[in-house]
Amino acid sequence: MNYAARLKDHEKWRLGTLNILIQKWCALGVQGVDPACKQFLREQRKPGNVKGKAVLTRDPVNGPFSEAEYIALYKAVDAAYGQNEVPLWVAVLTRLLFACGGRISQYASLKLLDLHVENREFVLNLPQVKTGEAHSRTSFKEFDLSPQTGRLTGEYIEGLQNAGSVDTSALFPISTVMTLGLRTGKRSKDDMFFDHCTTHALSTAFSRILNRVAPLTERLNFEPMPICPKRFRYTFGTRLAEEGASKMIIADRLGHSDLQYVDVYVQASPKIVENIDLAIGTQLAPIALAFKVQLIEDEVNSKQKGAPGSRIIDFRVSKKPVGSCSGKGAGCAFHKPIACYTCFKFEPWLDAPHENILKYLQVEREKWKGDPRLATINDDAIDAVQEVMAECVLVMQQRNKGHSV
């Protein structure tokens, strides 16, 4: 009673947390807690924390990512992985968090066999961990993955298998995630979750690595955006609501057993969302470009120097190539050459028809002007093409003045 009396209004929820501990303690038959204490806590009114406040207020620290932040983070992680600044497992987990919106505990329970590939389609069976079942692998929910995310996950799994993992091994094993320090809390070999990271360990390692490469955000005065797994879940639910999904669908995709927790996703006015994105979109555009221009003279100066698959050309736009791919286009299913302009592997040529690409994108944008979300889908690519064109103009001006480049 003394403890409860000292709690401030915004701290009252802690009594509920204490109640859970005490009730479980007594249910296990552990000594040390007076039965009267158990009964007292059970009878007390225990106010909960304000549900969904971070989502409702679009909290820039704990809430969902804005549209510009979503794009910036997605590309920053891809670029960081390509430059060996983050390990593959972080790139894979980032993609899966964006794709499925699950709790980090669900990803900690994943095994290699949970990715299914058939007819070039990728499906992830995500364990449902809040169903009241005996453990977290008694029920699953299917999520379709994009070809790019599916292939990246498949490559990651293949690497684990080459290192000795089997189908029932952890998708995010302790040996891969916790490479430094003591790996405490490791389970015995007869445990079905042997070599699985704990939820806390996976969340901590993931957040620590991503916060090192987090892009800047205008919502925090151009400070790096704080990143934790829960923000991906909030973003997933928010984007479903913005796309017109019903409460039933949102609850199903997020794994909620009822609708009381999804109201926050549909309560925020779409107009407010539109105004937020409009206000910060143009200011954040240069920051959102994870791609940094590496202009080259021509194919002779490319890293692959004419290797098959390295030349990037689209005859619908121009008969001339626009650049080279330092990865030789290996395993890439993105829309070429549009996606190339925002890819860290792209090497644009100096004397190439970049203006043709820009005109094509602008025409496509005009076609979809009746649907704001579809109309803006290639805006990031448009910014990137304009950046390349500006760089070309700068190089040409320097040459005309007699400067070597």
N, C-alpha and C positions, 0 to 999 in steps of 0.2 A: 504494500500500500504506500509506503514511503517512497519507493522507487517510482511508482505511477504518479504520485503527487508532484514529483520533481520534473516530470516530463513537460516540455512546452507543447503547444498545440500541434506544431508540425512534427513533433517527435512521438506522438501518441501511438503510432503504428508499431513502435518497438515493443509494446506490451504484447501485441499479437505474435510477434516473432518469439518472444520469451515463452509465451503460452505453448507454441508448437514444440519447443525444446522440452519443456517440463512434461507435457502430455506424453511425448515419445519416451522420455526418460522413465516415467512410471509404467508405461505399457510394456517396456522391456524388463520390468522387474528389478531395475537397478536401485540399490539402496541410496539414501542420502536426501530424499525429498519427502517432506511431510505430506501425507495424503490430503490434509486440509488445504495445503498450498495449491495442490493440483485442482481441487474443487473450487477454490476461491477464484483462480485464474479462469477456469471454464465458465464461471457465472458472470465474470466482468464483461462490460461492453468494451470491445477492443477496436477503436477506429482504424480503418485501413489508411494506407498512404493514398495521396491523390492520384487516381488511376489515369494514365494517359496524359499527364500534364506536359511532358516533354513533346508529345506528338501534337497536342492541341495548340501549344504556344510556338511550335516550330523551333524549339530550343536549339541554338547553333552549336551547343556543346554536347547535349545528350539526346536531342531529337533526331528526326529523319534528315537525310541529306537533301539539299535543294537540287533542282535539276542540273544546274551548272556544277555543283559539287559532285554529284553522282558521276557526271561525264569526266570531270577532272580526276577524280579518284580512280575510276576505272582505267583511264589511260596512264595515269602516273604509276600504277602498279604494273601494268603491262610493260611500260618503259623501264621501270626499275628491275623487273625480272630479266628483260632483254639485256640489261647492262650489268647483270649479276649482283645487283644491290639487294635483292630479296631472293630467298630460296624458292624452288618450284612449289613446295607445299603451301607456301603463303599465297602465291598466285592462284593456285587451284582453290584454296579455301575462300579466297576473295570472290572468285567467280561463282562458287557454289552458294555463298551467302547472298550474293546479288540475285542468283537464279531461283532460290528456294525460300529464303526468308526464315529459315529455321532457327531454333535456339542453338547456342554453341554446344550444349549438352548433346544435341542430336548428332552433330558432326563428330563429337568425341566418340560416339557409339558406332560410327560407320566402319564397315569392313570392305575389303577389296571387292567382294562378290556383290556389293550393293549397286555397282554400275553395270547396267545391262546394255549391250550393243547388238542391234539387229537391223539389217538392211540400212546401214549407215545412219540409224537413228539411235540417240543416246537417252536412256532413262535412268534416273537415280531413285532408288528406293530409300527414302529418308526415314529412319526409325522415329516413332512417335514416343516421346518420353514422358508425357503428362497425361497418360490414359488410365492411371490407377492399376496398371498391370504389374506383374511380379518384377519385371525388369524392362529395359528400354528396347528390346528387340522382339517383342511379341506382336507388334503391329507396325505397318509401314504405310507411307503415302508416296505415290509416284509423282515425279517431277520430270518433265521433258527438258532436256538441255539443248542449247544451241550446238551446231556442229563444232564450232570453235572451242567452246567450253568442254564439250564431250571429248574431243580429241586431246585437249590439254590434260584432262583428267586421265584419259587412257594412257598417254605417254608417261604420266607420273606413276600410274599403277604398274606399267611395264617395268619402270625403273626399280620399283619396290620388289617386284617378282624376280628380277635379275639379281637382286641382293639377297634373295632367299625367302621372301614372303610368299604365303600361300593365300588362297581365296578367302580363308577365314581370318586372315591377319588384319590388324588395324589399318584403316586408311591413313590415319595420322598417328603413327606409332611414336612412343616416347623416344626411341632411338633417333628418329628423324627430327622431331620438334625440339626436344630438350638436349641440344648438343653440348651445352655448357653446364657445369655444376653437377651436383648429385641428383639423380633421378629418384626422388623419394616417392613412397607409396606405390611401388611397382607390385602388381598382383602376381600370384603364383601361376605356374604354367597350366594348371588344371582349371583356372578361371576363364570363363568365356570372354572376358575383357582383358586378358593378359596382353601386355604391351600397349594397351590403349592409354592415351593421356587422360588425366582427370580433366573435368570441365574447366576448373580454375587454371590448370597448367596450360591447356591449349589456348584459352582466352588471353592469358597473360603474355605468352610467347608471341601470339599473333598480333596483339595490340602493340607490344613493344617494338616489333619489327616494322609494322606499318606506320607507326607514328614518326619513324625516322625519315620516311619518304613522303609523308602527307603533303598534298598541295596546299597552297594558301587559299583562304576564303575571305571574301569581302565582308561577310557577316561578322567576322571577328577582327575587323581592321587589318586584313591581309596577314593575319597570323596563320600558322598551319592548322588545319582542321583537326580537332581531336577525333580519334578513331577507336571504337570498341565494337565488338560483335553485335551488341543490341541495336546499334544505330542502323545496321543493315536490315534487321528485322522490321524496325519502324519504317524504314524507307520502302521495303517491299509492300507492307500493308498500305502505306500512303499512296504509292503508285497504283495499286489495285483500285483504291477508292477514286483516284483521279481519272482512271480509265473507265469508270462507271460500273465497276463490279458491285454486286449486291452484298449485303451484310453476310448472307449465308455463304457466298463464295469466299469472301475474305476470311471468315471464321474457319472454313474448311481448309483453305490454303495455309493458314497460320497454325492449324492444329488445335483450335479452341473447341471445347465441347459445347459452348453456348455462345450467344451473341452479345453478352454484356460487355465483353472486352473490346469489341470492334467498333463501338459507337464513335470512339475518338477519331477513327480514320475517316469517317464520313461526315463528321460535324464541321470540320474545317471547310470553309467556303472555297469552291474551285476558283472563284474570282480573286480571293486573297492569294491563293497559290500563284495564279497568273500574274498578279501584281508584283509578288516577291521575285519571281523569276525574271520578269521584265525589268525590274529595278536593278538587279545585280548581273543580269546576263551579259550585257555589253561590257561592263566593267571587269567581269571575271574572264571574259573570252581569251585575252592573251595569256592568262595564268592557266586556263583550262587546257591549253595546248601542251600536252606532255611531249609532243614531237618537237625537236629542235632541228632547224634547217641545216642540212649538210650538203650544200650545193656543190655539184661537180661539173667539170667542163663537158664531158660526154662519156660514152660507154667505156672508152679506153681507160678512164680514170676511176672506174667503179671497182669495188672490192672483188667482184666475181669476174670482171672483164669478159663479158659475153658468154658466160656459162649458161647452159640451157635453163630456162625458167627465170633468169634474172632480169630480162628485158620486160618492161611494163608498157603495154600498148593496148589501146582499145580502138578498133577500127570504126566503131560507131561515132567516135569523137574526132579522131584524126588518124592518118596513116603513119604519122611519126610517133616514135616512143616518147614518153614524158620523163622517163628515168629508169633506174635500176633498183633491184631488190638485193640487199646484201645477204639475205637468207635464201636466195634463189627461188622464192615463192614456195618453199617446201611446206607441204601440209596446210597451206593458207586457203581458206574458203571465203575470205572476205571479198567484197565487191571491188574489183580492180577497174580502173585506177583510183576510184573515189576514196576508198579506205586507205590507200597507200599514203596519201598526204598527211595522215595523222598517225603514221606508223614510224617507229624509231629505226626501222630497217630500210626506209625509203631513201634513195639517193636521187633527187631531182636533177635533171640536166639543165645546164644554163640556157642553151638554145633549143627549147622544147615548147610545144604549143600549150602551155599552161592556161592561157586565156580561153582556149577551147573547152577545157575542163570546167572553168569557172562559168562560162556561158551555159553549158549543159546543166550544171547544178542550179543555176538561177532559173532556168526554164522549168526544171523539175519542181523547184520550190513554188513557182507560180501556179503549177498544175494543182497543187494541194493547198492553195491559200484558204480554201473554205474550211480546212481542218487544221487548227493551229499546231497540234502536236505532230501531225505528219509533215506539215510545212517546215517545221524547224528541225526535222530529224537529221538533215545534212548541213546544218548551220556551222557545226564545228569543222566540217570538211571545207566549207566555203572560206572560213577564216584561215584555215591552213593553206589553201591554194593562194589566197591573197597574200599571205605571208611569204610564200615561195616567190610569187611574182614581184613583190617589193624587194626581195633579196636580189633577184635577177637584175632589176632596174639599178639597184645600188652598185652591183658589180660592174655593170656596163658603164655607169657614170664614172666610176673610178678608173676604168680602162681608158675612157675617152680623155681623162685628165692625165694619163700617162702613168698611173699607179699600177704596180704589179699586184695581182691577187692570188 
